[in-house]
Amino acid sequence: MDAGILAPAMFLGLVAFLLLGYPVAFALAANGLLFAGIGIASGLFDVSLLSALPERVYGIVANPTLLAIPFFAFMGLILERSGMAEDLLDTIGQLFGSLRGGLAYAVILVGGLLAATTGVVAATVIAMGLISLPVMLRYGYDKRLASGVIAASGTLAQIVPPSLVLIVLADQLGASVGDMYKGALVPGLALVGLYLLYVFGVTLFRPHAAPAMPASARTLHGTALLLRVLTTLVPPLVLIFLVLGTIFLGVATPTEGGAMGAAGALLLALARGRLSRLQLTQAMDSTTRLTTFVIFILIGSTIFTLVFRGLDGDVWVEHLFDQLPGGVLGFLIVVNLLVFTLAFFLDFFEIAFIVVPLVGPIAYKLGIDPIWFGVMLAVNMQTAFMHPPFGFALFYLKSVAPKSIRTADIYRGAIPFLAIQLLMVAVVLAFPQVVLRDAPADASSVTEIPIDVDPDAYYLPAEWR
C-alpha cells in the first residue's frame, strides 16, 4: 500500500465515522486503532509507537490544567440554579426599561455577566430564553431581534473568560490558560459592545422592533432601584474578581481560581436560600458528565493523533498548507475558513480536539503566537453556536421558545449577530495587538515564538523527540 494514501484515508475515515453519527470520542479512538492495524499489516506503521498510549492517557488524567473544567462547570451550574440570571435580568431590565431596546440591552449585559461567571453556553441561553423571551414578546419586540439577542448573548460564554473552550485550546496549544484568558478579554468585551451598538442601530432605524417598557411595567424607582442594583450586581462582580482577578494578578492559577469560584457560587446560593440537596446533586451529576465527555474526547484524540503522526499525517497536512500563497496570513485565513466551515457540522469541542492538533504544529513552525492563534480560533468557534441550521445555541433557544417563535425566526435573527462574530474574527486577525497588547500592528509580522520551548514537545510523544 502506498504510504501517501493512508494519512488522507484516515482523515476521510474519521469524517465518515462522524457523519454516520458515532460519538466523537469513540470515532476518534476506533478510527485511530483501525488505521494503526492497517498500517502495521502493510508495514507502514511502527507498532512500538502504541506503547506511548498509556503514558499519554495518564498525562491527560493527571493534567492539573484540565482540573479547571469541572470547577468552572460546577460553578456555572450552581449559579444557574440559584436564580442569579433571573434577578439580574429583572434588575437591569428595570434600569434600562425606559429606553428603546432597554430589554435587549439588559439581555446583552446579563449575558456578558453570566459568561464571566458560568462559562456554559447552554445554561445561559436556556435561562435567558425562559426568562426574558416571553417578556420581550409581551412588550412588542420583533421576534427575530429578540431571538438573535438571546442566542448571541448566550454564546459570549464561549469567549469571555472563564470559557471552557479557552482551557481546552490552551491545553491543546501548550499555552498558559491565564494568558489565554487575558488575550480573550478585550475581544469578548468588544463583542458585547458591538452587540449593544447593533441594538442601538435597530432602535434608530426600526424603533417599533425594540420599544421601551411601558411605565406600568417599571415597578422600581429612585432609591429602591439603586439599592436593588447594588444588591443584585455586587455579588456576581465580587465572584468575577475572585475568579478572574486573582488569575490575572497572578495570585492564583486557573485551577485554583476555578476552585474559589465553585466555593463562591455555593456560598452565593446558600445566601439566597436556593441550594437544596436536589440542586446540588443535579449540579454534581451534570459536572461529572461534562468532565467525562471532555476527558473521553481527549483520550480518543490522543489515539487518533498518535497514529496519524505515525503514518506521517503531519507531513501530509504540512504539505497541504505549503501550497498556500501568502505565508502566515494565507495560513491563518485558510485555517479560519476551515474552522468556520466545520462549525456547520461539529461543535467547538470536536473542532478543538480534531483540527487544532493538526494545524497547531504548523502554526508553531510558522512562528505564530499560540495565544493569538488560540483566541482567534475561539472567536471563530463561537460561530458554531450560531450557524443555521445546526447552531447549538439556536437549538437550545428553540427548545424553550414559545410556539409563536418559528425556527425561521430564530435563524433570521441569528444572522446579523453571526456577521458581527465574523467581523471580530477579522479584527483579531488584522490587529494582533487586540489580543497581545504589545504585538506589532501588521499581522503578517508576528513571526516570533514568544516562549523558549521546542514546539514539537507539545505534540510528539517522548520517544519521537
TORROMAR-393280 format. One line per 10 residues: for each residue x, y, z of C-alpha. Coordinates in pm, whole numbers, plus 50000, padded with zeros to 5 digits. Each point is the difference from the previous one (the first is absolute). Layout:
<atoms>
X:Y:Z  ...
</atoms>
This chain:
<atoms>
50000:50000:50000  50123:50349:49912  50118:50187:50312  49855:50325:49868  49645:49861:49996  49953:49890:50361  50008:50343:50168  49733:50164:49779  49798:49677:50010  50015:50011:50380
49870:50357:50004  49718:49911:49759  49923:49695:50213  49952:50225:50302  49762:50221:49802  49804:49690:49898  49974:49879:50362  49871:50342:50109  49748:50024:49716  49867:49657:50096
49918:50144:50341  50252:49820:50219  50105:50180:50322  50305:50215:49937  50220:49845:50270  49942:49645:49875  50024:50105:49633  50343:50151:50064  50130:49700:50196  49851:49732:49771
50121:50174:49686  50348:50033:50146  50023:49634:50103  49852:49885:49667  50264:50182:49797  50273:49898:50242  49908:49639:49916  49997:50076:49628  50336:50176:50029  50155:49713:50196
49870:49744:49748  50143:50199:49709  50331:50071:50175  49942:50375:50008  49948:50046:50375  50238:49916:50283  49805:49794:50253  50235:50111:50280  49847:50349:49980  49683:49864:50158
50198:49947:50320  49981:50379:50046  49621:49988:50043  49992:49914:50373  50237:50287:50076  49790:50239:49792  49673:49895:50163  50155:50039:50344  50125:50343:49899  49643:50103:49918
49841:49885:50324  50290:50141:50204  49999:50339:49828  49933:50263:50271  49888:50258:49739  49703:49787:49900  49887:49991:50363  49870:50353:49942  49726:49862:49773  49791:49826:50271
50050:50297:50236  49871:50258:49750  49723:49770:49877  49882:49939:50358  50015:50373:50077  49785:50081:49698  49743:49731:50072  49960:50107:50363  49956:50365:49901  49752:49910:49729
49788:49814:50255  50029:50274:50262  49782:50240:49799  50278:50254:49940  49911:50035:49632  49637:50077:50080  50095:50264:50261  50253:50165:49769  49761:50015:49705  49721:50145:50212
50224:50265:50160  50184:50113:49688  49674:49988:49805  49852:50243:50254  50311:50218:49971  49987:50030:49619  49628:49943:49955  49922:50363:49918  50231:49988:49695  49915:49860:49659
50169:49662:49984  50043:50004:50377  49910:49634:50043  50241:49904:49721  50277:50200:50169  49920:49820:50324  50020:49657:49834  50340:50081:49844  50148:50138:50322  49866:49710:50205
50134:49761:49735  50345:50153:50049  49975:49973:50378  49879:49642:49986  50278:49915:49753  50255:50132:50249  49854:49792:50281  49864:49682:49839  50199:49934:49683  49721:49766:49877
49811:50095:49682  49707:49761:50041  49916:50116:50353  50013:50368:49898  49787:49968:49685  49736:49782:50165  49978:50220:50310  49961:50323:49800  49767:49834:49751  49767:49891:50279
50014:50328:50190  50037:50285:49750  49855:49879:49668  49634:49994:50118  50047:50345:50156  50153:50146:49683  49718:49859:49789  49739:50130:50245  50129:50355:49960  50005:49991:49620
50357:49905:49908  50063:49867:49650  50021:49619:50026  50318:49980:49793  50180:50269:50197  49901:49848:50335  50112:49652:49891  50329:50124:49856  50088:50206:50308  49942:49708:50237
50188:49743:49791  50296:50232:49934  50025:50114:50361  50005:49639:50115  50295:49921:49774  50211:50260:50180  50075:49719:50247  50210:49853:49717  50252:50284:49991  49970:50198:50325
50221:49849:50275  49961:49754:50172  49894:49834:49674  50046:49622:49996  50113:50006:49636  50288:50234:50090  50121:49741:50253  49985:49727:49735  50175:50213:49738  50273:50099:50245
50058:49634:50080  50006:49899:49632  50240:50282:49907  50224:49958:50303  49927:50357:50111  49917:50158:50335  49629:50006:50087  50051:50328:50187  50160:50161:49695  49722:49863:49781
49745:50159:50234  50180:50335:49987  50017:49984:49621  49629:49923:49964  49881:50273:50236  50005:50293:49753  49841:49807:49708  49729:49875:50237  49922:50350:50129  50014:50136:49645
49734:49749:49894  49777:50123:50283  50051:50356:49876  49925:49906:49638  49681:49819:50101  49887:50309:50193  50089:50221:49703  49794:49782:49766  49696:50022:50227  50047:50378:50018
50002:50010:49619  49678:49799:49990  49833:50245:50240  50097:50287:49768  49881:49851:49672  49727:49760:50122  49877:50145:50332  49688:49782:49996  50221:49687:50014  50134:50082:50347
49758:50225:50193  50053:50129:50353  49824:49827:50286  49669:50164:50096  50003:50203:50320  49769:49748:50169  50266:49729:49961  50275:50206:50167  49922:49932:50364  50329:50114:50156
50094:50368:50020  50242:50229:50177  50178:49866:50308  49829:49660:49980  50146:49948:49649  50348:50107:50103  49998:49768:50300  49873:49716:49779  50283:50057:49752  50261:49987:50278
49866:49688:50168  49960:49818:49667  50316:50107:49818  50258:50004:50279  50002:49624:50080  50070:49882:49641  50257:50279:49951  50178:49890:50317  49994:49642:49873  50141:50110:49664
50287:50177:50175  50054:49701:50228  50039:49775:49695  50147:50213:49721  50166:50272:50207  50211:49753:50194  50099:49824:49677  50092:50323:49818  50195:50130:50301  50195:49676:50018
49876:49922:50350  49828:49677:49895  50027:49749:49717  49689:49940:49785  49937:49677:50190  50023:50180:50334  49783:50283:49867  49742:49746:49887  50001:49838:50345  49942:50339:50164
49724:50073:49749  49826:49671:50077  50020:50071:50372  49875:50356:49944  49706:49875:49793  49901:49764:50280  50014:50286:50252  49788:50225:49776  49742:49728:49950  49989:49935:50375
49963:50372:50070  49701:50010:49764  49848:49695:50166  49991:49823:49664  50237:49710:50053  49807:49680:50062  50141:49651:50011  49829:49924:49667  50156:50305:49831  50343:49908:50135
49965:49640:49881  49885:50112:49654  50292:50242:49968  50251:49735:50103  49847:49748:49759  50011:50245:49706  50356:50101:50086  50110:49636:50005  49835:49936:49664  50162:50305:49836
50345:49924:50142  49979:49635:49894  49890:50111:49653  50308:50224:49966  50245:49741:50136  49870:49723:49772  50029:50227:49695  50356:50087:50107  50089:49631:50031  49848:49928:49658
50180:50301:49857  50340:49891:50132  49954:49652:49846  49903:50154:49667  50287:50251:50006  50263:49740:50094  49902:49768:49714  49952:50288:49756  50353:50124:50066  50134:49645:49984
49862:49984:49646  50169:50335:49918  49668:50179:50007  50167:50312:50141  50227:50004:49692  49695:49966:49774  49821:50288:50174  50314:50215:49989  50036:49937:49627  49638:50102:49947
50064:50334:50167  50334:50042:49823  49806:50043:49677  49819:50306:50134  50101:50349:49890  50040:50284:50247  50222:49839:50265  49877:50048:50357  49699:50208:49898  49895:49747:49736
50028:49718:50255  49788:50187:50254  49730:50087:49747  49970:49640:49879  49993:49860:50356  49725:50245:50094  49799:49908:49691  50045:49632:50086  49882:50052:50359  49705:50210:49885
49896:49729:49752  50039:49715:50249  49792:50198:50250  49696:49925:49782  50032:49634:50101  50215:49973:50315  49988:50166:50340  50291:50190:50152  50134:49707:50204  50021:49781:49690
50174:50273:49799  50245:50066:50284  50094:49634:50033  50011:49913:49629  50122:50308:49813  50228:50175:50251  50239:49704:50045  50042:49994:49620  50059:50371:49938  50163:50088:50335
50348:49867:49913  49995:50186:49668  49906:50321:50181  50299:49953:50232  50234:49937:49708  49877:50320:49838  50074:50185:50325  49636:50094:50068  49936:50100:50359  49792:49721:50161
49792:50244:50208  49905:50206:49694  49931:49682:49802  49793:49847:50279  49784:50308:50062  49942:50039:49626  49880:49641:49977  49783:50046:50311  49822:50301:49847  49954:49803:49679
49871:49691:50182  49743:50224:50166  49824:50007:49663  49938:49625:50037  49724:50087:50247  49836:50249:49761  50020:49821:49664  49666:49928:49840  49889:49726:49976  50209:49810:50259
50097:50268:50254  49964:49858:50349  49899:50335:50152  49714:50015:49748  49888:49651:50103  50022:50088:50369  49785:50309:49942  49747:49816:49785  49955:49738:50274  49870:50264:50244
49848:50256:49760  49621:50056:49981  49819:49835:49710  49957:50340:49838  50375:50005:49931  50071:49805:49683  50335:49840:49924  50034:50238:49704  49963:50298:50237  50289:49873:50214
50220:49936:49694  49934:50343:49849  50055:50169:50334  50337:49828:50039  50147:50114:49667  50087:50363:50097  50173:49880:50317  50183:49730:49806  50128:50277:49770  50121:50193:50308
50187:49694:50123  50169:49958:49661  50092:50369:50010  50173:49939:50334  50195:49710:49848  50122:50238:49728  50093:50264:50262  50203:49749:50204  50169:49878:49682  50084:50349:49875
50098:50151:50335  50194:49756:50222  50042:50271:50263  49632:49954:50088  50107:49671:50157  50370:50048:50071  49993:50372:50090  50368:50054:49911  49994:49815:49666  50093:50175:49671
49711:50150:49807  50061:49786:49691  49871:49647:50042  50249:49858:49751  50291:50125:50212  49912:49787:50302  50263:49738:49932  50181:49960:50330  49920:49716:50238  49964:50175:50337
50096:49702:50215  50331:49819:50008  49883:49646:49936  50022:49729:49741  49662:50021:49818  49997:49626:49928  50021:49929:50372  49631:50084:50030  49889:49763:49729  50240:49706:49981
50045:49713:50246  50330:49986:50182  50154:49731:49779  49948:50214:49688  50173:50314:50126
</atoms>
